[in-house]
Amino acid sequence: MKKTLFLFLPLISFTLAFSGCIAPPRQEKTQLQIREFQTRSYDTADFKMVMKAVMNALQDQDFIIKQAELELGFITAQKELDVESATESFFSGLLAALGGGRATYKKNSITEASANISEYGDQIRVRVNFQRKLIDNRGTVIKIEQVEDQKFYQEFFSKVDKSIFLGKEKV
């Protein structure tokens, strides 16, 4: 009996110690809140200049433009990052070798962007959204998430703002 208790005591202590470390639930944003920070209006009628500014901002952030339709005002772009960790791949390989399986670890992160540019009265409205995919070393998608960080979008639109300013000044 005592032997069993001593075996489970560390497990119970560990569980109690870390049960208070659970993060509070994340506040979910409404679709309206997300759309608000994904959208920006510009006081210009130059549709082509705004579209070019969005493409420039994406390229400045290392995105590759995959498609740009001037008539539809639609742009898609993609950025790929290597997120492989030598430590994670080593231990994953070690555990797989010991267990007779194949190693699986995070390999790439792909961020996809789509932008919709449209005329809105005497303004041009831009709505952009970003989505991240996490891919493992076997090419399997591990996780897909929409980027909902308001600061991320503010930084992106700051680059668009600068590009539009330079376009208006013919720089």
Secondary structure as the mmCIF struct_conf table of DSSP 4:
data_model
#
loop_
_struct_conf.conf_type_id
_struct_conf.id
_struct_conf.beg_label_comp_id
_struct_conf.beg_label_asym_id
_struct_conf.beg_label_seq_id
_struct_conf.end_label_comp_id
_struct_conf.end_label_asym_id
_struct_conf.end_label_seq_id
HELX_RH_AL_P HELX_RH_AL_P1 LYS A 2 SER A 19
TURN_TY1_P TURN_TY1_P1 GLY A 20 CYS A 21
HELX_LH_PP_P HELX_LH_PP_P1 ILE A 22 THR A 30
HELX_RH_AL_P HELX_RH_AL_P2 GLN A 31 GLN A 38
STRN STRN1 THR A 39 TYR A 42
BEND BEND1 ASP A 43 ASP A 43
HELX_RH_AL_P HELX_RH_AL_P3 PHE A 47 ASP A 60
TURN_TY1_P TURN_TY1_P2 GLN A 61 ASP A 62
HELX_LH_PP_P HELX_LH_PP_P2 PHE A 63 PHE A 63
STRN STRN2 ILE A 64 GLU A 69
TURN_TY1_P TURN_TY1_P3 LEU A 70 GLY A 73
STRN STRN3 PHE A 74 ASP A 82
HELX_RH_AL_P HELX_RH_AL_P4 ALA A 86 GLY A 99
TURN_TY1_P TURN_TY1_P4 GLY A 100 GLY A 100
BEND BEND2 GLY A 101 GLY A 101
STRN STRN4 LYS A 106 TYR A 120
TURN_TY1_P TURN_TY1_P5 GLY A 121 ASP A 122
STRN STRN5 GLN A 123 ASP A 136
TURN_TY1_P TURN_TY1_P6 ASN A 137 ARG A 138
BEND BEND3 GLY A 139 GLY A 139
STRN STRN6 VAL A 141 GLN A 146
HELX_RH_AL_P HELX_RH_AL_P5 GLN A 150 LYS A 168
TURN_TY1_P TURN_TY1_P7 GLU A 169 LYS A 170
#
